[in-house]
Amino acid sequence: MTAHASPTDLIAVDVDGHVATIRLNRPEKLNAVTQEMSDALVELVAGLNDDPGIRAVVYTGTGRAFSAGSDILTLDQYATPWEFRNRRDYCDALRALRKPLIAAVNGYAMGGGLEAALTCDIRIAASTAVFAAPEIKLGWIGGGGMSALLANSIGAGNAALMLMTGDPIDAQKALAWGLVSEIVEPDALLVRAQELAATIASRPPIAAETAKANLHAAFTLPLDAAIAYEREMQTITFATADADEGRAAFADRRPGVFHGR
């Protein structure tokens, strides 16, 4: 398994077995993301995708914030709106990750931080977590998938409430609306997220990555096309050595040992 060193101290990466944990490490700025951090995430995701030893990833923040989104004080550094539009974006970086991705939302998830959480496949929140899409209060809207991802997650009406007021919701409301799957106490959050990631990492990795691709297809393709895509992906996974091992392990009543082949 290769090492995954972050290009910047503002992002920390730890690997334990088949699980990598990415942690935004700018707590004094509520883990607001700079262009340097976005560039680092692009590089890190490429390395994680290329490493067959990494089978699941946890994404979280240091301190009392998951992420406050883009660092607003740096936005005027872009010469034009077009240059801003074409920047390397952290949400795009996370979307490019093929491995299952779990958000451990430890505190404020605001603006682009909420978009980053929504980009993850599974979201677990600390009881102290707060979620908001506050861009409207500053005269713009989110651009990292906020509207589509919120609507898919919590429904159009609840998404409209968040997008058009910019007001926050707490972890309990996020759970009731389906924005997160679980709430745990803050000191148990990372342990729970890493346990869940380890469970996913114990599954056949080709099947896990295919399940992620199928979920994406379910939201982006018409129903008939999504079902047809899933059938083709099932056929591919059924032909793997891991599927052979899964059937053999079932017959032998033993745990399977999977190698991503």
C-alpha positions in Angstrom: 0.0 0.0 0.0 1.4 3.4 -1.0 1.7 6.3 1.4 -0.5 9.3 0.8 1.2 12.5 1.9 -0.7 15.7 1.7 0.9 18.5 -0.4 -0.2 21.0 2.3 -0.4 21.0 6.1 -3.9 22.4 5.8 -5.1 18.8 4.9 -4.1 15.7 6.9 -4.3 12.2 5.6 -4.1 9.0 7.7 -4.3 5.4 6.5 -5.4 2.5 8.7 -5.7 -0.8 6.9 -7.8 -0.2 3.8 -9.3 3.0 5.1 -8.0 6.5 4.4 -9.1 9.5 6.5 -8.9 13.0 5.0 -9.1 15.8 7.5 -9.3 19.5 6.7 -6.9 21.1 9.1 -7.6 24.8 9.3 -9.6 25.0 12.5 -8.9 28.7 13.1 -10.8 29.5 9.9 -13.5 26.8 10.4 -11.8 24.7 7.8 -12.7 27.2 5.0 -11.1 25.9 1.8 -8.5 27.8 -0.1 -7.3 27.2 -3.6 -4.2 25.5 -2.2 -6.4 23.1 -0.4 -8.6 22.4 -3.4 -5.4 21.7 -5.5 -4.2 19.3 -2.8 -7.5 17.5 -2.7 -7.4 17.0 -6.5 -3.9 15.4 -6.1 -4.9 13.3 -3.1 -8.0 11.9 -4.8 -6.0 10.9 -7.8 -3.6 9.0 -5.6 -6.4 7.3 -3.6 -8.1 6.2 -6.9 -4.8 4.7 -8.1 -4.2 2.8 -4.9 -6.0 -0.6 -4.8 -5.1 -0.9 -1.1 -7.6 2.0 -0.3 -11.1 0.7 -0.3 -13.0 3.4 1.6 -12.4 7.0 2.6 -13.6 9.2 5.5 -13.8 13.0 5.1 -13.9 15.3 8.1 -12.6 18.4 9.7 -10.5 19.5 12.7 -12.0 21.5 15.5 -15.6 22.7 15.7 -16.2 22.8 12.0 -16.5 20.3 9.2 -16.0 23.1 6.8 -17.3 26.6 6.3 -16.9 26.2 2.5 -14.8 28.3 0.3 -12.7 31.0 2.1 -14.7 34.1 1.1 -11.7 36.4 1.8 -9.8 34.7 -1.0 -12.5 34.9 -3.7 -11.4 38.4 -4.9 -8.1 36.9 -5.9 -9.6 35.6 -9.1 -9.2 38.1 -11.9 -12.6 37.4 -13.4 -15.7 35.4 -12.7 -14.7 33.1 -15.6 -11.4 32.4 -13.9 -13.3 31.6 -10.7 -15.6 29.3 -12.7 -12.6 27.4 -14.1 -10.7 26.9 -10.8 -9.9 23.4 -9.5 -12.9 22.8 -7.1 -12.8 20.7 -4.0 -16.3 19.3 -4.6 -15.4 18.3 -8.1 -12.3 16.6 -6.5 -14.5 14.6 -4.1 -16.9 13.7 -6.9 -14.0 12.2 -8.8 -13.2 9.7 -6.0 -14.3 6.2 -7.1 -14.0 4.7 -3.6 -16.9 4.8 -1.1 -16.8 8.1 0.7 -18.2 8.9 4.2 -18.6 12.4 5.6 -18.0 12.6 9.4 -19.7 16.0 10.0 -18.2 17.2 13.2 -19.6 20.7 13.3 -20.5 23.5 11.0 -21.1 22.4 7.4 -21.8 25.6 5.7 -22.0 26.6 2.0 -19.3 24.6 0.1 -18.9 22.6 3.3 -22.5 21.4 3.0 -21.9 20.7 -0.7 -18.8 18.6 0.2 -20.9 16.6 2.7 -23.6 16.1 0.1 -21.0 14.9 -2.4 -20.1 12.1 0.0 -22.0 8.8 -0.3 -22.9 8.5 3.4 -23.1 11.3 6.0 -22.8 10.8 9.8 -23.2 13.8 12.0 -22.1 14.8 15.5 -25.0 15.9 17.7 -23.5 19.4 17.5 -23.4 19.6 13.7 -25.1 22.5 11.9 -25.9 22.7 8.2 -26.6 25.7 6.1 -26.6 27.0 2.5 -26.0 30.7 3.4 -24.7 32.0 0.1 -28.0 33.8 -0.6 -27.3 36.1 2.3 -24.2 37.3 0.5 -25.8 37.7 -2.9 -25.0 34.5 -4.7 -25.8 30.8 -4.7 -23.8 27.6 -4.3 -22.1 26.2 -7.4 -20.8 22.9 -6.3 -24.0 20.9 -6.8 -25.9 22.5 -3.9 -29.4 22.7 -5.4 -29.4 19.3 -7.1 -27.8 17.4 -4.2 -30.0 19.0 -1.6 -33.2 18.3 -3.6 -32.1 14.7 -4.1 -31.3 14.4 -0.4 -34.1 16.2 1.4 -36.8 16.9 -1.2 -37.5 20.1 -3.2 -39.5 21.8 -0.5 -36.9 21.4 2.3 -34.2 22.3 -0.2 -36.0 25.5 -1.1 -36.3 26.4 2.5 -32.5 26.1 3.0 -31.5 27.7 -0.3 -33.9 30.6 -0.2 -33.5 31.6 3.5 -29.9 30.6 4.0 -30.8 29.7 7.6 -29.2 26.8 9.4 -30.7 23.5 10.6 -29.4 21.4 13.4 -28.4 17.7 13.4 -31.8 16.4 14.6 -33.6 18.2 11.7 -31.0 17.0 9.3 -31.6 13.4 10.4 -35.4 13.8 10.2 -35.1 15.2 6.6 -32.7 12.5 5.5 -29.7 14.7 5.1 -27.7 12.5 7.4 -28.0 8.7 8.2 -26.9 8.8 11.9 -26.2 11.2 14.7 -23.6 10.3 17.3 -21.9 12.2 20.2 -19.0 14.3 19.1 -16.3 12.1 20.7 -17.6 9.0 19.0 -18.1 10.5 15.5 -14.7 9.7 13.9 -14.6 6.2 15.5 -18.1 5.4 14.1 -17.3 6.8 10.7 -14.0 4.8 10.5 -15.8 1.6 11.7 -18.4 2.0 9.0 -15.6 2.6 6.4 -13.8 -0.5 7.6 -17.0 -2.5 7.2 -17.4 -1.3 3.6 -13.7 -1.9 3.0 -14.2 -5.5 4.0 -16.6 -6.0 1.1 -15.4 -6.9 -2.4 -13.9 -3.6 -3.6 -15.0 -4.0 -7.2 -18.6 -4.5 -6.1 -18.4 -1.6 -3.7 -17.1 0.8 -6.3 -19.8 -0.5 -8.7 -22.5 0.0 -6.1 -21.4 3.7 -5.9 -21.4 4.0 -9.7 -24.9 2.5 -9.8 -26.2 5.0 -7.3 -24.9 7.8 -9.4 -26.6 6.3 -12.4 -29.8 6.0 -10.5 -29.9 9.8 -10.0 -28.6 10.8 -13.5 -30.3 8.4 -15.9 -33.9 7.7 -16.8 -35.3 4.7 -14.9 -35.1 2.2 -17.7 -31.5 3.2 -18.6 -30.5 3.1 -14.9 -31.9 -0.4 -14.6 -30.2 -1.5 -17.8 -26.9 0.0 -16.6 -27.2 -1.8 -13.3 -27.8 -5.1 -15.1 -24.6 -4.7 -17.1 -22.6 -3.8 -14.0 -24.0 -6.8 -12.2 -22.8 -9.0 -15.1 -19.3 -7.5 -14.8 -19.1 -8.0 -11.0 -20.5 -11.5 -11.3 -17.5 -12.4 -13.6 -14.8 -11.3 -11.0 -12.6 -13.6 -8.9 -14.1 -11.9 -5.9 -17.6 -13.1 -6.9 -16.2 -16.6 -7.2 -14.7 -16.3 -3.7 -18.0 -14.9 -2.4 -20.0 -17.9 -3.6 -17.3 -20.3 -2.4 -17.2 -18.7 1.0 -21.0 -18.9 1.2 -20.9 -22.6 0.4 -18.1 -23.2 3.0 -19.9 -21.0 5.6 -16.8 -18.9 6.1 -15.9 -15.2 5.7 -14.8 -14.3 2.2 -11.3 -13.0 1.4 -11.4 -10.4 -1.3 -8.6 -9.0 -3.4 -10.3 -6.7 -5.9 -9.9 -9.0 -8.9 
